[in-house]
Amino acid sequence: MEEGRVDAACAITPRIAAPTVMPLHRSGWVVVRAIVERRRAYRMIDRLKVLEAVGIVLADMLFLSDLRVGLCQLSGLG
């Protein structure tokens, strides 16, 4: 997204601590990453599109604590 819209995008996407904002090779453009709840994601996408955000990607996350519990249960240790 264009760098000038970062503050507005960050206001839309609540996050654990702070969003990750990284510059792109294209001058004046940045990537904004945020972890959001699945149930809120699609409403946020609609709001981000109003800001002309492009390349929006959704991905499921597996937290390490969940993985550890699952592995312990499989191995009989949990």
trRosetta pair geometry for C-beta under 8 A, 3 or more apart (Angstrom, degrees):
i j d omega theta_ij theta_ji phi_ij phi_ji
1 5 5.3 -91 154 72 120 119
1 6 7.1 151 92 -77 116 62
1 9 6.2 128 69 -54 165 152
1 29 6.7 158 77 -151 22 79
1 30 6.4 -32 63 63 72 73
1 31 8.0 117 17 -106 76 27
1 32 6.4 -20 29 2 122 112
1 48 7.9 -104 -77 -174 144 97
1 51 6.6 18 -150 126 139 109
1 52 6.9 131 -137 96 92 74
1 53 4.6 -37 -81 -112 123 71
1 54 6.9 153 -80 23 67 70
2 5 5.2 77 71 7 85 106
2 28 6.1 -12 -146 146 77 97
2 29 6.1 -56 -100 -101 40 67
2 30 7.9 36 152 20 13 81
2 52 7.2 22 5 89 107 118
3 6 5.9 -18 -166 -25 47 115
3 23 7.9 3 -89 -113 118 81
3 28 5.2 -117 6 -170 113 55
3 29 6.5 -127 -38 -93 81 15
3 30 5.2 90 -96 -12 74 111
4 28 7.8 -8 -15 -172 90 98
5 8 5.2 -56 -169 45 70 114
5 9 5.8 72 134 -26 87 103
5 51 4.8 140 -179 -178 137 113
5 52 7.1 -175 -44 54 172 91
5 53 7.5 -146 114 -67 139 81
6 9 5.7 -60 -147 38 32 110
6 10 6.1 30 158 -19 68 108
6 21 5.8 48 -150 -129 132 140
6 30 6.0 9 -84 61 120 143
6 32 6.2 165 -135 -77 81 126
7 10 5.8 -55 -145 37 30 111
7 11 6.5 34 154 -23 62 105
8 11 5.7 -53 -152 31 32 114
8 12 6.9 31 151 -20 62 104
8 51 5.6 171 106 -108 125 135
9 12 5.8 -57 -156 32 35 112
9 13 6.4 1 159 5 70 113
9 19 7.8 138 114 -164 96 178
9 32 5.1 126 121 55 138 172
9 48 6.1 56 -128 -123 92 92
9 51 5.8 -163 -73 102 87 167
9 53 6.3 110 -109 -77 125 129
10 13 6.3 -71 -137 52 31 91
10 15 8.0 -53 -154 -4 78 125
10 19 5.1 -131 -117 10 95 139
10 21 7.7 -43 -71 -62 119 122
10 32 6.7 -129 -68 -153 76 135
10 34 7.6 156 -125 -70 60 135
12 44 5.6 131 152 -148 103 87
12 47 4.8 -177 -140 112 136 131
12 48 6.0 179 101 -68 156 78
12 51 7.7 -136 -12 -14 148 139
13 19 6.3 74 91 -86 120 127
13 32 7.2 143 38 140 149 120
13 34 3.8 121 147 67 130 165
13 36 5.8 -92 -154 -66 86 125
13 44 5.8 84 -91 -163 77 138
13 48 7.5 33 -49 -73 109 119
14 34 7.4 132 82 174 27 131
14 36 6.5 107 62 -114 73 87
14 40 8.0 4 35 110 108 158
15 18 6.3 64 89 -163 134 5
15 19 5.2 176 -31 -69 160 66
15 34 4.4 -105 -84 -149 113 96
15 35 5.8 97 -142 44 77 71
15 36 7.3 -58 -88 -68 61 70
16 35 5.6 16 -19 56 103 125
19 32 5.4 4 162 -168 138 89
19 33 6.2 157 -170 72 82 49
19 34 4.6 -43 -111 -77 98 95
20 31 7.6 -11 112 108 91 93
20 32 7.3 148 79 -158 56 40
20 33 4.0 -6 56 54 106 108
20 34 7.6 -169 23 -65 72 49
21 30 5.4 11 -174 167 88 137
21 31 7.2 165 -151 81 42 53
21 32 5.4 -6 -102 -103 78 72
21 33 7.8 -158 -67 22 36 70
22 30 6.3 153 76 -162 36 83
22 31 4.7 -9 58 53 93 102
22 33 7.6 24 2 -4 104 107
23 29 7.5 104 -162 85 60 53
23 30 5.5 -53 -102 -104 42 81
23 31 8.0 -30 47 14 3 78
24 29 4.3 -32 44 97 126 100
24 30 6.2 -164 -9 -101 88 23
24 31 6.2 109 -62 -30 96 87
26 29 4.3 15 89 29 105 131
32 53 7.8 -72 42 -128 118 125
35 61 6.8 -4 -134 -23 111 160
36 40 5.6 -109 166 82 111 107
36 41 5.5 138 99 -88 120 76
36 44 6.0 -58 -174 6 170 163
37 40 4.7 67 70 16 94 105
37 41 7.1 -139 94 -38 46 80
38 41 5.5 -35 -151 -8 36 121
38 60 7.8 10 -86 -107 123 78
40 43 5.8 -65 -167 45 59 110
40 44 5.9 58 141 -25 85 110
41 44 5.7 -65 -153 38 30 111
41 45 6.3 34 154 -25 68 104
41 58 5.9 76 175 -117 146 124
42 45 5.4 -44 -146 29 37 116
42 46 6.8 42 154 -20 63 98
43 46 5.8 -50 -157 31 35 113
43 47 6.8 29 149 -13 64 106
44 47 5.6 -59 -152 40 37 109
44 48 6.1 37 151 -21 70 106
45 48 5.6 -54 -143 37 32 111
45 49 6.4 38 155 -25 65 102
45 56 5.6 123 -132 153 99 160
45 58 7.9 -48 -70 -57 132 114
46 49 5.8 -52 -152 29 29 113
46 50 7.2 37 148 -23 59 98
47 50 5.7 -45 -161 22 38 116
47 51 7.3 30 145 -9 62 102
48 51 5.6 -58 -161 39 43 110
48 53 4.0 -36 162 30 98 144
48 56 6.2 119 99 -91 141 135
49 52 7.3 42 -175 -86 41 21
49 53 6.1 -86 -82 49 35 85
49 56 7.6 -68 -67 -21 83 144
53 56 5.9 69 125 -64 112 105
62 66 6.1 -123 -170 76 73 121
62 67 5.7 75 152 -59 112 106
63 66 4.7 89 65 6 85 104
63 67 7.1 -156 94 -7 43 88
64 67 5.5 -55 -147 37 35 114
64 68 6.2 38 156 -23 68 104
65 68 5.8 -51 -146 33 31 112
65 69 6.6 31 155 -17 62 104
66 69 5.9 -55 -151 35 31 110
66 70 6.4 29 153 -17 65 109
67 70 5.7 -59 -150 39 30 111
67 71 6.2 27 156 -17 67 108
68 71 5.9 -56 -145 38 29 108
68 72 6.3 30 156 -19 64 107
69 72 5.9 -56 -148 36 29 111
69 73 6.5 29 154 -19 63 106
69 78 6.3 102 -158 -130 58 160
70 73 5.8 -56 -150 35 31 110
70 74 6.4 29 154 -17 65 107
71 74 5.6 -54 -147 37 33 112
71 75 6.2 18 159 -8 67 111
72 75 6.1 -64 -142 45 28 101
72 77 4.4 -91 -154 79 80 96
72 78 3.2 92 124 -46 109 112
73 76 7.9 42 -178 -68 27 23
73 77 8.0 -83 -52 55 20 64
73 78 4.5 -53 -66 58 58 128
75 78 7.7 87 58 -4 81 85
